[in-house]
Amino acid sequence: MFSDELFLFELRNEPDVRSASWNAKPVKWEDHVKWLRASLVNVNCSFFILRSDEGCPVGQVRYDVSCKSAEVGISVSSRNSGNGYATRGLQETAILFFQNYPRVQTIFAHIKHDNIASLKIFAKAGYSPPVRVNYEGHDCLEMILNRPQ
Ligand SMILES: CC(C)(COP(=O)(O)OP(=O)(O)OC[C@H]1O[C@@H](n2cnc3c(N)ncnc32)[C@H](O)[C@@H]1OP(=O)(O)O)[C@@H](O)C(=O)NCCC(=O)NCCS
């Protein structure tokens, strides 16, 4: 087991994280391990662990690349929420992500209508105002961040 595997498992199963996902069912440990190990070796997946100043894991940001765009997902553990980790995490990882993936021009975020905290963090991190879309069968809000010129 690598050091953040358990943290990421517990984070994925936090109630707020499950309810923000398209599939709200709890994640099983075996499925988590399989998914995480596959994600870490997938060149089209860019995974960041967000850490406190003391080096403790507080959240994660993930970019799934598809051609010239990427889909972003983020979560911060409830005991660390409200401290700006998500806003800073989105800003800092976007810079690194655009550097590491020169072909990607746009990052997309798809957010449930009632996820106010999420709408706030993407807006504060410089994403466009939300637009209503149908994303993979889900009525949701889309916010985008274009590669800086
Ligand atoms: C959304 C999430 C990543 C925010 O993480 P965080 O580290 O707490 O975010 P920040 O501290 O940077 O900012 C949160 C902002 O939302 C606000 N907020 C938090 N909960 C809120 C709520 N229920 N209603 C309204 N605003 C809320 C905070 O006050 C803060 O805004 P402010 O800076 O103007 O005060 C975290 O709550 C989470 O993991 N949620 C579950 C997963 C999720 O929704 N992911 C995004 C899916 S696209």
The ligand as an SDF file (V2000), in Angstrom:
LIG
                    3D

 48 50  0  0  0  0  0  0  0  0999 V2000
  -15.9430   21.5930   -2.8430 C   0  0  0  0  0  0  0  0  0  0  0  0
  -14.7070   21.3480   -1.9640 C   0  0  0  0  0  0  0  0  0  0  0  0
  -13.5880   20.7510   -2.8360 C   0  0  0  0  0  0  0  0  0  0  0  0
  -14.2670   22.6940   -1.3470 C   0  0  0  0  0  0  0  0  0  0  0  0
  -13.0560   22.4710   -0.5930 O   0  0  0  0  0  0  0  0  0  0  0  0
  -12.5120   23.5890    0.4550 P   0  0  0  0  0  0  0  0  0  0  0  0
  -11.0630   23.3370    0.6670 O   0  0  0  0  0  0  0  0  0  0  0  0
  -13.4120   23.6010    1.6180 O   0  0  0  0  0  0  0  0  0  0  0  0
  -12.7280   24.9070   -0.4090 O   0  0  0  0  0  0  0  0  0  0  0  0
  -12.2200   26.3980   -0.0560 P   0  0  0  0  0  0  0  0  0  0  0  0
  -11.9120   26.4730    1.4030 O   0  0  0  0  0  0  0  0  0  0  0  0
  -11.1540   26.7460   -1.0230 O   0  0  0  0  0  0  0  0  0  0  0  0
  -13.5010   27.2600   -0.4150 O   0  0  0  0  0  0  0  0  0  0  0  0
  -14.7880   26.8170   -0.0990 C   0  0  0  0  0  0  0  0  0  0  0  0
  -15.7740   27.9690   -0.3200 C   0  0  0  0  0  0  0  0  0  0  0  0
  -17.0970   27.4650   -0.3410 O   0  0  0  0  0  0  0  0  0  0  0  0
  -17.8230   27.9970    0.7420 C   0  0  0  0  0  0  0  0  0  0  0  0
  -18.7280   26.9520    1.1830 N   0  0  0  0  0  0  0  0  0  0  0  0
  -18.4040   25.7790    1.7600 C   0  0  0  0  0  0  0  0  0  0  0  0
  -19.5260   25.0650    1.9790 N   0  0  0  0  0  0  0  0  0  0  0  0
  -20.5560   25.8310    1.5140 C   0  0  0  0  0  0  0  0  0  0  0  0
  -21.9590   25.6510    1.4520 C   0  0  0  0  0  0  0  0  0  0  0  0
  -22.5420   24.5340    1.9060 N   0  0  0  0  0  0  0  0  0  0  0  0
  -22.7080   26.6440    0.8970 N   0  0  0  0  0  0  0  0  0  0  0  0
  -22.1260   27.7630    0.4400 C   0  0  0  0  0  0  0  0  0  0  0  0
  -20.7980   27.9970    0.4500 N   0  0  0  0  0  0  0  0  0  0  0  0
  -20.0420   27.0310    0.9970 C   0  0  0  0  0  0  0  0  0  0  0  0
  -16.7930   28.4350    1.7480 C   0  0  0  0  0  0  0  0  0  0  0  0
  -17.2960   29.4120    2.6020 O   0  0  0  0  0  0  0  0  0  0  0  0
  -15.7200   28.9680    0.8070 C   0  0  0  0  0  0  0  0  0  0  0  0
  -16.0930   30.2090    0.2410 O   0  0  0  0  0  0  0  0  0  0  0  0
  -15.4300   31.5870    0.7520 P   0  0  0  0  0  0  0  0  0  0  0  0
  -13.9540   31.4530    0.5250 O   0  0  0  0  0  0  0  0  0  0  0  0
  -16.0840   32.6120   -0.1230 O   0  0  0  0  0  0  0  0  0  0  0  0
  -15.7650   31.6720    2.1880 O   0  0  0  0  0  0  0  0  0  0  0  0
  -15.0350   20.3720   -0.7790 C   0  0  0  0  0  0  0  0  0  0  0  0
  -16.1350   20.8800   -0.0640 O   0  0  0  0  0  0  0  0  0  0  0  0
  -15.3750   18.9610   -1.2560 C   0  0  0  0  0  0  0  0  0  0  0  0
  -14.4850   18.1390   -1.3840 O   0  0  0  0  0  0  0  0  0  0  0  0
  -16.6810   18.7230   -1.5300 N   0  0  0  0  0  0  0  0  0  0  0  0
  -17.0820   17.3930   -1.9940 C   0  0  0  0  0  0  0  0  0  0  0  0
  -16.5380   17.0410   -3.3720 C   0  0  0  0  0  0  0  0  0  0  0  0
  -16.9070   18.0730   -4.4260 C   0  0  0  0  0  0  0  0  0  0  0  0
  -17.9460   18.7200   -4.3740 O   0  0  0  0  0  0  0  0  0  0  0  0
  -16.0270   18.1980   -5.4140 N   0  0  0  0  0  0  0  0  0  0  0  0
  -16.2230   19.0460   -6.5640 C   0  0  0  0  0  0  0  0  0  0  0  0
  -17.0270   18.3000   -7.5920 C   0  0  0  0  0  0  0  0  0  0  0  0
  -16.9210   19.1250   -9.1360 S   0  0  0  0  0  0  0  0  0  0  0  0
  1  2  1  0
  2  3  1  0
  2  4  1  0
  2 36  1  0
  4  5  1  0
  5  6  1  0
  6  7  2  0
  6  8  1  0
  6  9  1  0
  9 10  1  0
 10 11  2  0
 10 12  1  0
 10 13  1  0
 13 14  1  0
 14 15  1  0
 15 16  1  0
 15 30  1  0
 16 17  1  0
 17 18  1  0
 17 28  1  0
 18 19  1  0
 18 27  1  0
 19 20  2  0
 20 21  1  0
 21 22  1  0
 21 27  2  0
 22 23  1  0
 22 24  2  0
 24 25  1  0
 25 26  2  0
 26 27  1  0
 28 29  1  0
 28 30  1  0
 30 31  1  0
 31 32  1  0
 32 33  2  0
 32 34  1  0
 32 35  1  0
 36 37  1  0
 36 38  1  0
 38 39  2  0
 38 40  1  0
 40 41  1  0
 41 42  1  0
 42 43  1  0
 43 44  2  0
 43 45  1  0
 45 46  1  0
 46 47  1  0
 47 48  1  0
M  END
$$$$
